[in-house]
């Protein structure tokens, strides 16, 4: 396991990152679930499916190696979905996920977001604990919009308070 003693940088997607984006996400998806059609669409062309639609993809880089990623998918004005978050097995439990998620939240806030939304699965307890520790709240069942992902069974949101 790598530690954050070596410098960790967070940067935006650049051409060529498609391979790392797919590899990192496929690793955890195939370990716990199966790839779904919506995964294939996102990984086939993240430029068109995420970036060109007003989203962003951030990468965590340590010692020149991409060790994590997370996407912000534009939902509607002021709202983004936090999606496709993954950290390489060798970098888990070292703070990479927390740093990456914190940067994603700050990027969303800087772009004027009022709300972040995410879907996950109850099997991913470490991820859920991370989201909860950063302030994401579970969405009550009556407010949940059905997901296109079969594996989604936990729904969370983070609302930003506006200061007046």
C-alpha positions, 0 to 999 in steps of 0.5 A: 500500500502506497502512503500519501508521504509521496506527493499525490496530485489531482488533475483533470482528464487529458487525452489518453486517460481513457485507458486508466479510467476504464482499467481502474473502474473495471477492476472494482466492478468486475470484482464485485459485480458485472459490467453493465451496458451503461458502464460500457457506454461511459468507458467507450467514450468518456469525452462524449458521454461525460466531458462534452455534457458538462461533466469532469473527470479527475485523476489522482496521480502518485509517482507518475502513476494514475491511482484513482479517478472520479467523475462528475456527471452533469445532471441538471443545472446546479446538480452533478452525479459523483460517479465512476470513483475508483482507487487502485488496489495498491493505493486503497486505505491510504487517503487517496479516495478521500483526497480525490472525493474532496477535490471533486466536491470542491470542483462541483462547488466552484462550478456553482453546484447546489447538490451532488448525488451518488449511487452505490451498493451496500457491499461497498461498505468502505465507500459508503463510510467515506461518503458519510464521513464527508457529509453525504446523506442517505436519500429516503426510499420515497425520493429515490429515482430508479437507477439504470444500474442493476447493482445500485441499491444505496442512494446518497446526496450532499447539498451545499448550503448557500451563504447569504 
